[in-house]
Amino acid sequence: MNPMKEQYMQTWQNAYNALNENQRRAVDTIEGPVMTIAGPGTGKTQLLAVRIGNILLKTDVFPHNILCLTYTEAGVIAMRQRLNSFIGPDAYNVNIHTFHAFCNNVIKENIQHFGHFRDLQMISDIEEIEVFRAVIDKFDDDHQLKRFKGDIYFETKRLKSLFSMMKQEKWDASAIRAAYEVHKTHITDPTVEGSDYVYKTKRFDKNTNTQYQKGDINPRLIKDELKRYEDVLAASQELDAYNTEMARRERFDYQDMILWVIEKFKTIPDLLSKYQERFQYILVDEYQDTNGAQNELIFLLADYWDQPNLFIVGDDDQSIFRFQGANMNSIIDFKDKFAPQEIVLSGNYRSSQNILDRARKLIEYNEDRLVRRYPYLTKDLTEKRLNGLSPAPVPEIIAYKNETQEEAGIISKILELQDRGTPLNKIAVIYSKHKFGDNLIKYFSQKNIPVNVKKRVNVLNENDVFRLTNILRYINGEFTKPHSSEDLLFEIMHYEYFGLSALDIASVSLLCRRKSDEKSETFLKWREVISNKDLLTRAGVKNINDVISFSDIMEAWISDISNVTIQTLIEKILTKGHILESCCMDLIRPGNSS
């Protein structure tokens, strides 16, 4: 054995020796289906990496015969790095993928079966918005979701969420309808114990002149509840319209890739057999978060054997991606289908026993847990840390009357810790939604407390990007049909980048309401006024040169549409329009640390 390989072998052996009894059992049980319930901090990534090393050590399979599926790219990277420390460069021959990356590879390797998808491209965020708007634009006037005022595209976000879930779970409109009918029967049944849709006391309805007894169905509550679901029913009918519009634009989304591969696996047996024979061992991380389509893909790959070498790691208490109430389904489906060996990891290497006990008491309020369905699966976590604080601090629960008092309490506590000498970078504030942190960040700024905020930002919702989009929409509108986008121009002139006086803009607006001359039936055009010194003087504009400079920039950008690429045009707008400069100034202002 060469020295390098011997070094890797020793690293793997040290990791194996450090495993506790149940972890070692999970690593050594390499044949047949295995279900491992692994709570937080129980060493799942280490376990999977050591198990893959053990498979390569004790069997004749090659690294490329192993498939490891995980939920996120971060999980793929962490697994690859850990495995690399155990087996060296062979780690890059083990198939470690997200579900979408795996399906993408299947499509690329078998383009002859996916030929009609060859010219398709992944849809971008902006294109996706356009697709949903096209779907909404085709709603009939009597459509349940049709809006005639306000934000007519209000339903975009909810449509996107619903269509994504329908594809993930392989539902169609009829499945949604069937679920609706079941729910309707349930809530309109007055005999259901503890129903929220019945009168709790004797009531008289003046509007309908009806006397209701305690326990009678409350028609108003039923109507409100069914209205929400009727909106979902109407939305589910539009999935076909969405798919049609995507096909017309030759675009696809992430869910499509998995559905395409499942379809081809079902209709082309030789294609499925190719991957069933290639992957002798399959491992799946974060199994509680697999959706219906992902679960079907795993089952198809494993169906080649009566007892597949299929190893899953999951914990229903840690489900964060699947919708509420379905976080156990994948694990239960796996258990029912394969009758696997079951291993529970209860040794926690991350937290003190005080925290683990408090967390256990909290999670016990959740009725929808594996341990309630299978009481023999004991998931009580035990502290296994080797170098934790001693004695470990006890979590303190503080209740406040309202959010304002809570925010004030947090600020006071942080200032108190700071006065005691606690470094601010050792203090963390964790909240469930970013909106709860917005006020705290403002207070931190007022108290001169530096903050580091980590959150995923949708750039399309950023104010500067919204303004950039409006500028692009304006110059494109004027290029296509001159003087058609004057409403946008009025707004754009107010953007701080251009430094125009609001009073001057108002003066231009007043002049443009007048007719060109007494004999003319047409009104003065904005583009003509802001480019003409005489007209600006007539309007009473004070800073004429500023307005003309703005006009020159806009005219240049309109001309650039025919002469430069979109990338170059955007670069010009960002730089010559001073948008980039303004963004940089925002970032360096005090209190804007991120």
C-alpha positions in Angstrom: 0.0 0.0 0.0 1.5 3.4 -1.0 2.0 5.9 1.8 -0.7 8.3 0.6 -3.3 5.5 0.5 -2.2 4.3 3.9 -2.6 7.8 5.3 -6.2 7.9 4.0 -6.9 4.5 5.4 -5.6 5.6 8.8 -7.8 8.7 8.7 -10.8 6.5 7.9 -10.0 4.0 10.6 -9.7 6.8 13.2 -13.1 8.1 12.2 -14.6 4.6 12.4 -13.1 4.0 15.8 -14.6 7.3 17.1 -18.2 6.1 16.2 -20.6 5.2 19.0 -22.4 1.8 19.0 -25.4 2.8 16.9 -23.3 4.8 14.4 -21.0 1.9 13.9 -24.0 -0.4 13.4 -25.3 2.0 10.7 -21.9 1.9 9.0 -21.5 -1.8 9.2 -25.0 -2.8 8.0 -24.1 -2.3 4.3 -26.4 -4.9 2.8 -30.2 -4.5 2.3 -32.5 -1.6 3.1 -31.6 0.4 6.2 -33.5 3.3 7.8 -31.5 5.5 10.2 -33.4 8.1 12.3 -30.8 10.7 13.1 -31.6 13.6 15.3 -29.8 17.0 15.2 -26.1 16.9 16.0 -25.8 13.1 15.8 -23.1 13.2 13.1 -25.0 12.4 9.9 -22.5 13.7 7.4 -19.6 11.9 9.2 -21.7 8.7 9.3 -22.5 8.8 5.5 -18.9 9.4 4.6 -17.6 6.6 6.8 -20.2 4.3 5.5 -19.2 4.9 1.9 -15.6 4.3 2.9 -16.7 1.0 4.5 -18.6 -0.1 1.4 -15.5 0.5 -0.8 -13.3 -1.4 1.8 -15.5 -4.4 2.3 -17.0 -5.0 -1.2 -15.9 -5.2 -4.8 -17.8 -2.2 -6.0 -16.1 0.8 -7.6 -16.7 4.4 -6.4 -18.9 5.1 -9.5 -21.2 2.3 -8.4 -22.3 4.3 -5.4 -25.0 7.0 -5.5 -25.5 9.5 -2.7 -28.4 11.9 -3.0 -28.8 14.9 -0.8 -31.1 17.9 -0.7 -28.8 20.9 -1.2 -25.6 21.8 -3.0 -24.2 22.7 0.4 -24.8 19.2 1.4 -23.1 17.8 -1.7 -20.0 20.0 -1.0 -19.8 19.0 2.7 -20.1 15.3 1.8 -17.5 15.5 -0.9 -15.0 17.2 1.4 -15.5 14.8 4.2 -15.3 11.8 1.9 -12.1 13.2 0.3 -10.4 13.2 3.7 -11.2 9.4 4.0 -10.6 8.0 0.5 -8.7 10.7 -1.4 -9.3 11.5 -5.1 -11.7 8.6 -5.4 -14.2 10.8 -3.6 -14.7 12.6 -6.9 -15.7 9.3 -8.6 -18.5 8.7 -6.1 -21.8 10.0 -7.5 -22.8 12.6 -4.9 -25.7 14.8 -6.3 -28.8 16.8 -5.5 -31.9 15.2 -7.0 -32.0 17.9 -9.7 -28.3 17.5 -10.6 -28.7 13.7 -10.8 -31.7 14.0 -13.2 -29.8 16.6 -15.2 -27.0 14.1 -15.7 -29.4 11.4 -16.7 -30.8 13.7 -19.4 -27.4 14.7 -20.7 -26.2 11.1 -20.8 -29.2 10.0 -22.8 -30.1 12.9 -25.0 -31.4 10.4 -27.6 -34.3 9.7 -25.3 -34.7 13.4 -24.3 -34.1 14.9 -27.7 -37.2 17.1 -27.8 -35.8 18.8 -24.7 -32.5 19.6 -26.3 -33.3 23.2 -27.2 -35.0 23.9 -23.8 -33.4 26.3 -21.3 -33.8 26.7 -17.6 -36.2 29.5 -17.0 -34.8 32.7 -15.3 -36.6 34.6 -12.5 -37.6 37.4 -14.8 -38.9 35.0 -17.5 -40.8 33.1 -14.8 -42.6 36.3 -13.9 -43.5 36.9 -17.5 -44.9 33.4 -17.8 -47.2 33.8 -14.8 -48.3 37.2 -16.1 -49.2 35.6 -19.4 -51.2 32.9 -17.7 -53.1 35.5 -15.6 -53.7 37.7 -18.6 -55.7 34.9 -20.2 -58.1 34.6 -17.2 -61.7 35.0 -18.3 -63.6 37.9 -16.8 -65.6 35.5 -14.6 -62.4 33.6 -13.4 -62.3 33.0 -9.7 -58.8 34.7 -9.5 -59.4 37.6 -11.9 -58.6 41.0 -10.5 -59.8 44.2 -12.2 -58.1 46.8 -10.0 -55.1 47.1 -7.8 -52.3 44.6 -8.5 -53.9 42.4 -11.2 -50.9 40.0 -10.9 -51.4 39.5 -7.2 -51.8 35.8 -7.5 -48.4 35.2 -9.1 -46.6 34.2 -5.9 -49.4 31.8 -4.8 -49.6 30.3 -8.3 -45.9 29.6 -8.3 -46.0 27.9 -4.9 -49.0 25.8 -5.8 -47.6 24.7 -9.2 -44.3 23.8 -7.6 -46.0 21.7 -5.0 -48.3 20.0 -7.6 -45.2 19.0 -9.6 -43.2 17.9 -6.6 -46.0 15.7 -5.3 -47.2 14.7 -8.8 -50.7 16.0 -8.2 -53.1 17.2 -10.9 -56.3 19.3 -10.7 -58.5 16.2 -10.0 -56.3 15.3 -7.0 -56.9 18.8 -5.6 -60.6 18.5 -6.3 -60.8 15.2 -4.5 -59.0 16.6 -1.4 -61.3 19.6 -1.5 -64.4 17.3 -1.4 -63.0 15.3 1.5 -62.3 18.5 3.4 -65.7 19.9 2.6 -67.4 16.8 3.9 -65.3 16.9 7.1 -66.0 20.6 8.0 -69.7 20.4 7.2 -70.2 17.4 9.5 -71.6 18.7 12.8 -70.8 15.4 14.6 -67.0 15.9 14.3 -65.7 16.2 17.8 -64.0 19.6 18.5 -65.1 21.1 15.2 -64.2 24.8 14.7 -67.1 25.3 12.3 -70.0 25.0 14.7 -71.7 27.6 17.0 -70.3 27.3 20.5 -73.4 28.9 22.0 -77.0 29.5 21.0 -77.2 32.4 18.5 -79.7 34.3 16.4 -78.7 35.6 13.0 -80.6 38.8 12.2 -79.5 38.9 8.6 -81.1 35.6 7.8 -83.6 35.6 10.6 -82.4 32.2 11.6 -82.1 30.7 15.1 -79.0 28.5 15.6 -78.4 26.1 18.5 -75.1 25.2 20.1 -73.4 22.6 17.9 -75.1 23.8 14.7 -72.9 24.4 11.6 -71.9 28.0 11.2 -72.5 28.9 7.5 -70.3 32.0 7.6 -67.3 30.1 8.8 -67.9 27.3 6.3 -68.2 29.8 3.5 -65.0 31.6 4.4 -63.1 28.3 4.7 -64.4 26.9 1.4 -63.6 30.2 -0.3 -59.9 29.7 0.4 -60.0 26.2 -1.0 -62.1 27.3 -4.0 -59.3 29.7 -4.9 -56.8 26.8 -4.8 -59.2 24.7 -7.0 -59.4 27.5 -9.6 -55.6 28.0 -9.5 -54.9 24.2 -9.9 -56.8 24.3 -13.2 -54.2 26.7 -14.6 -51.2 24.3 -14.4 -51.8 23.1 -17.9 -51.8 26.7 -19.1 -48.5 27.3 -17.3 -46.9 24.2 -18.9 -48.2 25.3 -22.3 -46.7 28.7 -21.9 -43.4 27.3 -20.7 -43.3 25.0 -23.8 -44.1 27.9 -26.1 -41.1 29.7 -24.7 -39.0 26.6 -24.7 -38.3 26.8 -21.0 -38.4 24.4 -18.1 -38.2 24.6 -14.3 -36.4 22.5 -11.7 -39.4 20.2 -11.0 -39.7 19.4 -14.7 -36.3 17.6 -14.8 -37.4 15.0 -12.2 -40.7 14.4 -13.8 -39.1 13.9 -17.2 -36.7 11.3 -15.9 -39.4 9.5 -14.0 -41.5 9.4 -17.2 -38.6 8.0 -19.2 -37.7 5.4 -16.5 -41.3 4.2 -16.6 -41.6 4.0 -20.4 -38.1 2.9 -21.4 -37.2 -0.2 -19.3 -33.6 -0.4 -20.7 -32.9 3.2 -19.6 -34.0 2.4 -16.0 -32.1 -0.9 -16.0 -28.9 1.0 -17.0 -29.0 3.0 -13.8 -30.3 0.2 -11.6 -27.3 -1.9 -12.6 -24.8 1.0 -12.3 -25.7 1.9 -8.7 -25.1 -1.0 -6.4 -25.4 1.1 -3.3 -27.8 4.1 -2.9 -27.7 6.5 0.1 -30.1 9.3 0.7 -29.6 12.2 3.1 -32.3 14.4 4.7 -34.9 11.8 3.7 -37.7 13.5 5.6 -37.6 16.4 3.1 -38.0 14.3 -0.1 -41.2 15.0 -1.9 -43.5 12.6 -3.8 -41.6 12.8 -7.1 -38.2 12.4 -5.5 -39.5 9.4 -3.5 -40.8 7.8 -6.7 -37.4 8.3 -8.4 -35.6 6.5 -5.5 -38.1 3.7 -5.5 -37.7 3.2 -9.3 -33.9 3.0 -8.9 -34.2 0.5 -6.1 -36.9 -1.7 -7.6 -34.3 -3.9 -9.4 -33.6 -5.9 -6.2 -36.0 -7.5 -3.7 -33.8 -6.2 -0.9 -31.9 -3.2 -2.4 -28.8 -1.8 -0.8 -30.7 1.4 0.0 -29.7 3.5 3.0 -31.7 6.5 4.2 -31.0 9.0 6.9 -33.7 11.3 8.2 -35.6 12.8 11.1 -39.2 13.8 10.9 -38.7 16.4 13.6 -36.3 18.3 11.3 -38.5 18.6 8.3 -38.1 22.1 6.9 -38.9 21.8 3.2 -42.0 19.8 3.0 -45.5 21.1 3.7 -46.9 20.7 7.1 -48.5 17.3 7.9 -46.5 15.4 5.2 -43.1 15.4 6.9 -43.4 11.7 7.8 -44.9 10.4 4.6 -41.6 9.6 2.8 -40.2 7.8 5.8 -43.4 5.8 6.4 -43.6 4.9 2.7 -40.0 3.6 2.8 -40.7 1.6 6.0 -43.8 0.1 4.6 -42.3 -0.8 1.2 -38.9 -2.3 2.3 -39.3 -3.3 5.9 -35.8 -2.1 6.6 -33.5 -2.5 9.5 -34.0 0.4 11.8 -31.3 2.3 13.6 -31.9 5.3 15.9 -29.0 7.7 16.6 -29.5 9.4 19.9 -26.0 10.6 20.8 -25.8 14.4 20.3 -22.3 16.0 19.8 -23.5 19.6 19.5 -25.6 20.7 22.5 -25.7 20.5 26.2 -28.2 18.1 27.9 -30.1 21.2 29.3 -30.8 22.3 25.7 -31.7 18.8 24.5 -34.1 18.3 27.4 -35.9 21.6 26.7 -36.0 20.9 23.0 -37.5 17.5 23.7 -40.3 19.0 25.9 -41.1 21.4 23.1 -41.2 18.9 20.3 -43.4 16.6 22.3 -46.3 19.0 21.7 -46.2 17.9 18.0 -48.7 15.1 17.6 -47.5 14.2 14.1 -44.3 12.3 15.0 -42.8 8.9 14.2 -42.5 8.1 17.9 -46.2 8.5 18.4 -46.9 6.1 15.5 -44.1 3.7 16.4 -43.5 4.1 20.2 -40.6 1.7 20.1 -38.5 4.3 18.2 -37.1 6.2 21.2 -35.6 9.5 20.0 -34.5 11.1 23.3 -31.1 12.7 22.6 -28.2 12.4 25.0 -25.3 14.8 25.3 -22.0 13.3 23.9 -19.9 16.4 23.7 -16.3 16.1 24.8 -15.4 19.7 25.4 -18.6 21.6 26.3 -18.9 24.3 28.9 -19.2 22.9 32.5 -21.6 23.5 34.1 -23.7 24.0 30.9 -25.9 27.1 31.0 -29.6 26.6 31.5 -31.8 28.0 28.7 -33.9 30.9 30.0 -37.4 31.5 28.7 -38.6 35.1 29.0 -42.2 36.1 28.0 -43.2 39.6 26.9 -46.7 41.2 26.6 -46.1 42.3 23.0 -43.5 42.5 20.2 -42.4 46.0 21.1 -41.5 45.0 24.7 -39.7 41.9 23.4 -37.6 44.0 21.0 -36.7 46.4 23.8 -35.8 43.5 26.1 -33.5 42.0 23.5 -31.7 45.4 23.0 -31.3 45.8 26.8 -29.9 42.3 27.2 -27.4 42.9 24.4 -26.3 46.2 25.9 -26.0 44.5 29.3 -23.8 41.7 27.9 -21.7 44.3 26.1 -21.1 46.2 29.4 -20.0 42.9 31.0 -17.3 42.6 28.3 -19.0 40.0 26.0 -17.7 40.5 22.4 -20.6 41.5 20.2 -19.6 38.8 17.6 -20.3 36.2 20.2 -24.0 37.3 20.4 -26.6 35.9 18.0 -30.3 36.8 17.6 -32.3 34.1 15.8 -35.7 34.8 14.4 -38.2 32.8 12.3 -38.8 35.5 9.7 -36.7 38.4 8.5 -39.6 40.8 9.1 -39.1 40.2 12.8 -35.5 41.3 12.6 -36.1 44.6 10.7 -37.1 46.6 13.7 -34.2 45.2 15.7 -31.7 46.2 13.0 -33.1 49.8 13.2 -32.7 49.8 17.0 -29.1 48.4 16.7 -28.3 51.3 14.3 -29.7 53.9 16.7 -27.6 52.4 19.6 -24.5 52.2 17.4 -24.4 48.4 17.7 -22.8 46.9 14.5 -24.7 44.0 13.0 -24.1 41.2 10.6 -27.3 40.1 8.9 -27.4 37.0 6.8 -30.4 36.4 4.6 -31.2 35.4 1.1 -32.2 38.4 -1.0 -34.4 38.4 -4.1 -32.8 41.1 -6.1 -36.0 41.6 -8.1 -37.6 43.0 -4.9 -34.7 45.4 -4.3 -35.6 49.1 -4.9 -32.7 49.8 -7.2 -33.5 46.8 -9.4 -37.1 47.8 -9.5 -36.0 51.3 -10.7 -33.6 49.8 -13.2 -36.4 47.6 -14.6 -38.6 50.7 -15.0 -35.9 52.6 -16.9 -35.5 49.6 -19.2 -39.3 49.3 -19.6 -39.5 53.1 -20.5 -36.7 53.2 -23.1 -38.0 50.0 -24.7 -41.6 51.4 -24.8 -40.4 54.7 -26.4 -38.3 52.7 -28.9 -41.3 50.6 -29.8 -43.9 53.3 -29.8 -42.7 56.9 -29.2 -44.5 58.9 -26.5 -46.3 55.8 -25.1 -44.6 55.6 -21.7 -44.8 59.1 -20.4 -46.3 57.9 -17.1 -43.1 56.0 -16.5 -40.9 59.0 -17.4 -42.7 61.1 -14.8 -41.7 58.5 -12.1 -38.2 58.0 -13.4 -37.5 61.7 -13.3 -38.0 61.6 -9.5 -35.3 59.0 -9.0 -32.6 60.4 -6.8 -29.9 59.3 -9.3 -30.7 62.1 -11.6 -30.8 64.9 -9.0 -33.8 66.7 -10.6 -36.0 69.1 -8.6 -39.5 67.9 -7.8 -40.7 71.4 -8.4 -39.1 71.4 -11.9 -40.7 68.1 -12.7 -44.1 69.4 -11.6 -43.6 72.5 -13.8 -42.9 70.2 -16.8 -46.0 68.2 -16.0 -48.2 71.3 -15.9 -46.9 72.4 -19.3 -47.5 69.0 -20.9 -51.1 69.3 -20.0 -51.5 72.2 -22.4 -52.1 71.9 -26.1 -49.2 72.6 -28.5 -51.0 75.8 -29.7 -54.5 77.2 -29.8 -55.3 75.5 -33.1 -53.8 72.1 -32.3 -55.8 69.2 -30.8 -52.6 67.5 -29.5 -50.8 68.1 -26.2 -47.2 68.8 -25.7 -45.0 65.6 -25.4 -42.7 65.1 -22.5 -39.7 64.1 -24.6 -40.1 67.3 -26.6 -40.4 69.5 -23.6 -37.5 68.2 -21.5 -35.2 68.5 -24.5 -36.1 72.1 -25.5 -34.7 75.1 -23.6 -37.5 77.5 -24.8 -40.3 75.1 -23.6 -38.5 74.5 -20.3 -38.2 78.3 -19.8 -41.9 78.6 -20.7 -42.7 76.0 -18.1 -40.8 77.9 -15.4 -38.2 75.3 -14.8 -35.4 76.6 -12.6 -32.6 74.1 -13.4 -32.9 73.9 -17.1 -29.5 72.3 -17.8 -30.1 69.5 -15.3 -33.4 68.6 -17.1 -31.7 68.7 -20.6 -28.8 66.6 -19.3 -31.4 64.0 -18.2 -33.1 64.2 -21.6 -29.8 63.6 -23.4 -29.1 60.5 -21.3 -32.5 59.0 -22.0 -32.3 59.8 -25.7 -28.9 58.1 -25.9 -30.2 55.0 -24.2 -33.2 54.8 -26.5 -30.8 55.0 -29.5 -28.5 52.3 -27.9 -31.3 49.7 -28.1 -30.4 49.2 -31.8 -26.7 49.5 -31.4 -25.4 47.7 -28.3 -26.1 44.4 -26.5 -28.5 44.4 -23.6 -25.5 43.8 -21.2 -23.7 46.9 -22.5 -26.9 48.9 -22.3 -27.5 47.9 -18.7 -23.8 48.7 -17.9 -24.3 52.2 -19.3 -27.5 52.7 -17.3 -25.8 51.6 -14.1 -22.8 53.8 -14.6 -23.9 56.9 -16.5 -27.2 56.9 -14.6 -25.3 56.9 -11.3 -27.2 53.9 -10.1 -24.1 52.0 -9.2 -22.6 55.0 -7.4 -25.8 55.4 -5.4 -25.9 51.7 -4.4 -22.2 51.9 -3.2 -23.0 54.9 -1.1 -25.9 53.1 0.6 -23.6 50.2 1.5 -20.9 52.4 3.2 -23.4 54.5 5.2 -23.2 53.8 9.0 -25.5 51.0 10.2 -25.7 49.2 6.9 -23.4 46.3 7.7 -24.6 43.1 6.2 
